[in-house]
Amino acid sequence: MGLPTFPQAPGSMTREDALNQILSSIAMEELGLSHILNAEGEKVQYVLGTLEGSNGLNPTLEQLLQINDSVQRTLSTAMQNQMFLQNKMAAALKAAALESPVPAASRAAPAGEAAMVVPAYDAANAPLYEVGQMIMAGGKVYVVTEAPPGGEPGSSSDYAPLGGGDDSDFDDGDDYQ
């Protein structure tokens, strides 16, 4: 498994660049957590002999309790980290949806670079959405999980809400585009 890397930050980073870096760091942390959780599952499978290629250790009750305690501590730490990441992502997405106090002319992305824009949901264009694309609907940001998506954000599993729950509500009274 290789380690993720960030591209070199340009000399002057725009607000959108910073928000994209924050969202990328969250994704990398999520990837790391998934590897840790997978390793914990494999540890239990190895001990029990259900992991492909292992014969098990024929553990005593005390050893099983120790493994269980170790896995439980790891899961507890992962849950705490997950809550932190959820709040971090909600704050980043909320910042992306808020209007910058800097005049629009000063915020323009440098030539050749795209600004971070989350388009509003459009039923007519939904068949063209790609997996991983972010869209805004009902004041929430969703990511497309199935292409072409069916249904509408908030009622279809083809759209996953980012930030989770009420933390992703952006009550700015206007869809951000």
Buried (B, 14 or more C-beta within 10 A) or exposed (E): EEEEEEEEEEEEEBBBBBBBBBBEBBEBBEEBBEEBBEEBEBBBBBBBEEBEEEEEEEBEEEEBEEBEEEBEEBEEEBEEBBEEBBEBBBEBBBBBBEEEEEEEEEBEBEEEEEBBEBBEBEEEEBEEBEEEBBBBBBBBBBBBBBBEBEEBBEEBEBBBBBBBEEBBBBEEEEBBE
